[in-house]
Amino acid sequence: MHGKVLSIEIRDSKANNRKIYSIGLTDNNSSIKCIYFGREDERTIMDPLTEEELSSDRVIEIKEKRVAKGD
């Protein structure tokens, strides 16, 4: 399957210390919305980089590592 991400929304769940990830996907033919429930302490490829990561000289390396882990 090939397509592109239309949107990513990350919210905190009201219960269970979870994050709710809503991801809009399309293949330019049709679109779907996926929902992923992650643990609050779990980092995913969809989470923004931290201030520490952004100020690092290795931003590209950090991003590539997170993509490889999430693939």
N, C-alpha and C positions, 0 to 999 in steps of 0.2 A: 504494500500500500504506500502510495506517495501522496503528499498533500502539504498544506501549510497550516500553521497555527494562526487563527484569527484573533484570539483573545486569551488572556490568562487572568483569572481573578483568584486571589488568596484571601480567605477569611478565617477567623478563629471560630471554632465550634462553641456553642453555648454549653456543651457538656463534654465530658471525657477528655479534656485537654488535647483536643485534636485540631488540625488545620483542615480546611476544606478547599480543595483546588478545583476550580471550574475552568475547563479548557475547551475553547471553541476551535474546531478543526474543519477544513474543507479540502476537497480535491478539485474544486471548480466545477463539479458536477452536482454535488450535494454536500451538505454540511451536517455536523453532529456536535453535540456538547457532551463532554466527558466530565465525570465528577470523580475525584480521588480523595479519599479520607486518609490523611497522614498523621503520624504522631507529632506532637508539638516539638519534641526534641530531635526530630528527624529532619535533616536538610535534604532538599531535592534540587534538581536542576532548575526548577521553576522559581526557587527562592532567590530574591535579589542578593547581590554580593554585600557583605558586611563592609563597614567603613574601613576596617583593618585590611580586608582583601582589596578594596578599591585603591588604598594608598600604597599597596605593595608594588614593587617593581615587576612582580610575576603575575599580573592580572590575567594576561592571555593564557599562561600556563594553568592557572587556577580554573579558569573557565573551561579549558579543554579537558582537564581532569574531571570536572563535574559532568561534562557532556559524556565522556567515555564511561563514567560510572553509571549514568542514567540510561545509556543505550541498551 
